[in-house]
């Protein structure tokens, strides 16, 4: 499911690139915004569980 979201972000990145006729006067704002979202989500996808600190390992008390 998450992979489909990343693919959708890549497609959106290509769509908002300022090289097409309809988006040539948009400047780089939307492109940079989608690129940022793609980067954040790609890092989140590549990390196994970024919000936990080794929660899979049981630490002795």
N, C-alpha and C positions, 0 to 999 in steps of 0.2 A: 504494500500500500504506500509506504513512504517513498519507494523507488518511483512510483507513478507521479508523486508530487514533485520529485526532483526533475523528472523528465518534463513535466508541465512547466516548471520554472525555466528550464533550458529553452523550451519552445517559446515562452514569453520573452526570454532574453533576445532571441533571434528576431522576434516580432517587433520589439521596441527599439532595435538598433537603428540609429539615424542614417541608414544607407538606403532605405526604401523611399519611394515617392511620397507616401502618405505621412511618413514620420521624419522627413528631412528637416522640417522647421521646428522640431521639438527640442533640439539641442541634446545634451547627454543626460539630462535629469532622470527620465524614466529608465534609461539603460543602466545608470549607476545604481538606482534603487533596486532594480531586479537583480543586478549583479551582487549587491550586498545581501539580499535575501537568499540568493543561491549559495553564496559563500557561507553564511551562517548555518543554513540547513545542511550543507554538505559536511561541514565540520561536525555538526551534531550527529549526522548519519554515520560518519566514520568513527566516532568515539563509541565505545560499546555502551557505556552508561556514565555520561559525564557528570551527572549530579550526585552520584553516590561515591563514597570513598571506600572502595573494595568491600562492598556490601555482600558479595558472594562468599567471601572468606569469613569464617567465624573466628573472632578474636577471643582469646582466653580472658577470663575475668580475674 
